[in-house]
């Protein structure tokens, strides 16, 4: 699947953990609807490093991450569109200067524990 540029992976329900062994390196758009393995290291794994240069759109739903995913996701230098829907269970999200240098759209919703956004 070397020419695949758009991938949408859906869990059967909100509690199913998505287990991905590889991603096509030419991916430009990725949508993951399901729980991700615990810990922030998933976005720093070789799995995501393979798509780091090409990925411009990322949609995470039902992930229920406990750690702020933004430090890891900020490594996606070409990311223009980011959507987090039930993706984070923490209380604070923080965007730092220099992160996401090409933003076009940001969608944050259904994160009932989120109390501050910086």
N, C-alpha and C positions, 0 to 999 in steps of 0.2 A: 504494500500500500504506500509506496514511496510518493505518489502524487496526491494523496489525501490531504486536503487543507482544512476540512471542517469535520469535527467529531463531536457527537452528542452521546453520552453514556448515561442511561437511566437505571436506577435501582428499582426493584419491584415495590419497595415501600421506603418510608423515611428512616427505618432502622437498619436497612441492609448496608453493609460496608462494601464499598467499591474496592476491588483489588485489581490494580493495573500493573502489568509486567513490562509494558513498553508502549511508547507513543510514537506515531510517525513523526519524523523530524521536520517535515514541511508543514506541520499544523499551524494554521493561522487563527482558527477559532476552535475553542474547546469549551464544552458544557458538561459538567459533572453533576449529576443529580443523585445524591446518595451520600452516606457517611464516608468520610475519609479516615484512613488509619490515624490513630491518636498521635499527637505531637506535631510540632511545626516542621519537623524535618521532611515531611512529605514533599513540600515545595522546593526543598533544597536537594532532593534526591536526584540521582542520575536520570530518573524518569523525566523529571521536569527540566533538568539541565539540557536534555536533548532537544527540547522545543523552545528553550529560552530566547533564542535570537529571532524566531519567526512568529511567535504567538502575539497576536494583537488584540484578541478578544477572549475573555475568560468569564464564565458564568459558573458559580458554585451555589448549589442549592442543597439543603438538607445536610450540610457537612457537620454542623454542630461542633465546630472546633472550639477548644478551650483556650488556646493561645492565640494572640493577635496574629492573623495571617499576613498583615501588611509588610512587616520586615522581609519576609520570604518572598512575597509577591513583587516587592519593589525591584527585585533582581530581573524581572521581565521588562527589559529596557524598551521594548517596542509595544508594550501593552497600551492600548488606547481605550478599550472598553472593559470595565470591570463591574460585575454584578454579583452581589453577595446577598442571598436569600436564605434565611435560616442557616447561614454559614458559620456564624460565630456566636458562642454563648457567653463571652466575656462582657465586662462592664465598660471597657474603654478601647477605642480605636484611635491610633495616632498616625497621621501622615507627616512625614518629615520633608524638609526642603530638599529638592533634588530627586525625590522618589517620583516615579511615574511621569517622566518628562514629556510624554505625548498624550496627555489625557483628552478624551473627547466626551466620554460619558461614564458616570459613576452611579450605580443604583445600590442602595442599601435598604433592605426591608426585612421585616419580621425577625427582628433581633430584640426580643423583649427585655433582655438583661442589659442592653447597651444604655449606659447612662451619660457617657461623654464621648465627644468626637472632636479631635484636635487636628 
